[in-house]
């Protein structure tokens, strides 16, 4: 059996999947990036390929996420795509006819509008922390509630408390005030879920027509309280995929199969290249023009693999480097 490897390297999590020839998910790895994407790529690849008898079984590789350039350099990708495209492809494959994709991760959130399985519009929020997984993690820790219990506890609420959710700072202070007034924790948590959903819809959904079918993916989709809040406010059912937290990786794995089918070959570098090499990265300021670009340089065993970050392409074109779209 041959596989297609999908890799999604984000600021919080790094996700890896293996799809078979029929695009059925066979293996998945969801792990923390921990601020070191190079090490995350090496560890993630080792975990997902550990049961393979040969790296020749990997027929194609696709990369996405904020660390997609780095991942493509280390692994040898056949296709590199942005997160919007990757999430759209995965949702459309699993839910034909999907019209709206809600994606909330650890540090950002996205809203994707589709028609006839083609992306028509999208919005991203990478600035405000309110509504992201990291903010929910912080509030769970402050209330001494395991993050795995957050959604289930919120779902037991009989009457959600109104929480100001326009800003993470205001939401936290409002929660503390409601605690001091003696409201049940479940009502406060459900109130926070609804506040975060209102914030999401006010920021990303402004001016956009949200229609069913709706798919909710990303790490925060595990939170039952957030799902219920979306359904209550939108007055529409919301579907959560079985592999909600690795949908970006699933999307680029599907695209990798298409790319390899067209080219007839793969750029995958192989197990030895990834696991035995000593990878390092640093940066320097290019003074070739007034832009003064901060150029990132990736090395393996002291040899430069690729450059990125230069606006004019002066450094990138000096070495073979997969174009990122």
Buried (B, 14 or more C-beta within 10 A) or exposed (E): EBBBBBBBBBBBBBBBBBBBEEEEBEBBBBBEBEEEBBEBBBBBBBBBBEEBEEBEEBBBBBBBBBBBBBBBBBBBBBBBBBBBBBBBBBBBBBBEEBBBBBBBBBBBBBBBBBEEBEBEEBBBBEEBBBBBBBBBBBBBEEBEBEBEEBBBBBBBBEEBBEBBBBBBEBBBEBBEBBBEEEBBBBBBBBBBBBBBBBBBBEBBBEEBEBBBBBBBBBBBBBBBBBBBBBBBEBEBEBBBBEBBBBBBBBBBBBBBBBBBEEEEEBBBBBBEBBEEBEBEBEEEEBEEEEEEBEBBBBBBEEEEBBBBBBEEEBBBEEEEBBEBE
